[in-house]
Amino acid sequence: MPKIFKNSLIGFTFCLAFMLFAFNSASFSQEKKQEKKADAKLLDEIAGSYEFDYQGQIIVFVFSVEDGKLMGAPEGEGQEVIEPVEGEEMTFVGYSPDGTEYQFKFERDEEGKITKCTASLPAMGIKVEGIKIKDGNVK
């Protein structure tokens, strides 16, 4: 095989591989942007106040979105970041200032709206269901 043809074939193969990599990267980047938009939309749907009845005591948790992150805390307290749990849809985990882990799993109703939240404290074996009482990005 002539050397010129061999170099052209190697160059062509390299160029083709580079173009495939560039297009795949652009496609992956676009998918990530769409995923982030979907996440932002989901967080906006979650945002609001949820009322929990635990042993006759009403506790209201307030969730809001700041800088693309879900924030949450009992009403009147400073909000902390609530991180999504990988591999579990609409499930988030957060920690109180004393290090206690809280888990929140949000659910949709028959109409497709997020109206329910199950809060749990795994270390204490507590699991409480709450209902959304106020929509929106409130603090």
matplotlib code that plots the C-alpha trace (Angstrom):
import matplotlib.pyplot as plt

x = [0.0, 1.5, 2.6, 0.5, -2.7, -1.8, -1.3, -4.6, -6.5, -5.0, -5.8, -9.4, -9.9, -8.6, -10.8, -13.9, -13.3, -12.8, -16.0, -18.0, -16.6, -17.5, -21.1, -21.5, -20.2, -22.6, -25.5, -24.6, -24.3, -27.7, -29.2, -27.7, -29.2, -32.6, -32.2, -31.3, -34.4, -36.6, -35.0, -35.6, -39.2, -39.6, -38.1, -40.6, -43.4, -42.2, -41.7, -44.3, -45.5, -46.4, -48.4, -47.5, -49.5, -47.2, -48.8, -51.4, -48.8, -49.0, -45.6, -45.3, -42.2, -41.4, -39.5, -38.1, -35.7, -32.5, -29.8, -31.3, -31.2, -34.1, -34.1, -36.2, -36.8, -39.7, -41.6, -39.7, -36.3, -33.3, -33.5, -30.8, -30.0, -32.0, -30.1, -31.7, -31.2, -29.5, -31.7, -34.8, -37.4, -38.6, -36.7, -34.4, -32.2, -31.2, -29.5, -30.5, -27.9, -27.3, -26.6, -29.9, -30.8, -34.2, -35.6, -38.4, -40.3, -42.7, -45.7, -48.1, -51.9, -54.3, -54.2, -50.4, -49.7, -47.2, -49.4, -48.0, -44.7, -43.5, -40.9, -38.8, -36.0, -34.4, -32.3, -35.5, -37.8, -40.2, -42.2, -44.9, -47.1, -47.8, -50.0, -49.2, -51.0, -49.4, -47.8, -44.9, -41.4, -42.0, -39.6]
y = [0.0, 3.3, 5.5, 8.5, 6.4, 4.8, 8.3, 9.5, 6.5, 7.1, 10.8, 10.1, 7.5, 10.0, 12.8, 10.5, 9.4, 13.0, 14.1, 11.2, 12.2, 15.8, 15.0, 12.6, 15.2, 17.8, 15.4, 14.4, 18.1, 18.8, 15.8, 17.1, 20.6, 19.1, 17.0, 20.1, 21.9, 19.0, 19.0, 22.7, 22.2, 19.3, 21.5, 24.3, 21.8, 20.5, 24.0, 24.9, 24.2, 20.7, 19.9, 16.9, 15.5, 13.7, 12.3, 15.1, 17.8, 19.8, 20.5, 22.6, 22.0, 24.7, 23.9, 26.4, 26.6, 28.7, 28.7, 25.5, 23.6, 22.4, 24.0, 22.9, 23.3, 23.5, 26.7, 29.6, 27.9, 28.5, 26.4, 23.8, 22.2, 19.0, 16.8, 14.3, 10.6, 9.0, 6.3, 7.2, 9.4, 12.5, 11.5, 13.9, 13.7, 16.5, 17.0, 19.1, 21.3, 18.6, 16.0, 14.1, 12.7, 13.5, 11.9, 13.3, 11.4, 13.5, 11.9, 12.9, 12.7, 11.3, 14.6, 14.5, 17.3, 16.9, 17.1, 14.5, 14.1, 11.3, 12.5, 10.0, 10.0, 6.6, 6.7, 7.0, 4.8, 7.7, 8.0, 10.7, 11.6, 15.2, 17.1, 20.2, 23.2, 26.0, 26.0, 28.1, 29.1, 30.3, 30.8]
z = [0.0, -0.9, 2.0, 0.9, 0.8, 4.2, 5.8, 4.2, 5.6, 9.1, 8.9, 7.7, 10.5, 13.1, 11.7, 11.7, 15.2, 16.4, 14.7, 16.3, 19.7, 19.2, 18.1, 21.0, 23.5, 22.1, 22.3, 25.9, 26.8, 25.3, 27.3, 30.5, 29.9, 29.3, 32.4, 34.5, 33.1, 34.1, 37.5, 37.9, 36.9, 39.4, 42.2, 41.4, 41.6, 44.9, 46.4, 49.0, 52.5, 53.7, 56.9, 58.9, 61.9, 64.2, 67.4, 67.4, 66.8, 63.5, 62.0, 58.8, 56.6, 54.0, 50.8, 48.4, 45.5, 45.8, 43.1, 41.6, 44.9, 47.0, 50.5, 53.4, 57.1, 59.6, 59.3, 61.0, 61.0, 58.7, 55.6, 54.7, 51.3, 50.6, 48.1, 45.7, 46.4, 43.4, 41.8, 43.8, 42.0, 43.9, 47.1, 48.9, 52.0, 54.3, 57.7, 60.6, 62.2, 64.8, 62.1, 62.2, 58.7, 57.3, 54.1, 52.0, 49.3, 47.3, 45.5, 42.8, 43.2, 40.6, 38.7, 38.4, 41.0, 43.8, 46.9, 49.3, 51.1, 53.4, 55.8, 57.7, 60.3, 59.7, 62.9, 65.0, 62.9, 62.4, 59.2, 58.8, 55.8, 55.0, 52.5, 50.6, 52.0, 50.0, 46.5, 45.5, 46.3, 49.8, 52.7]

ax = plt.figure().add_subplot(projection="3d")
ax.plot(x, y, z, "-o")
ax.set_aspect("equal")
plt.show()
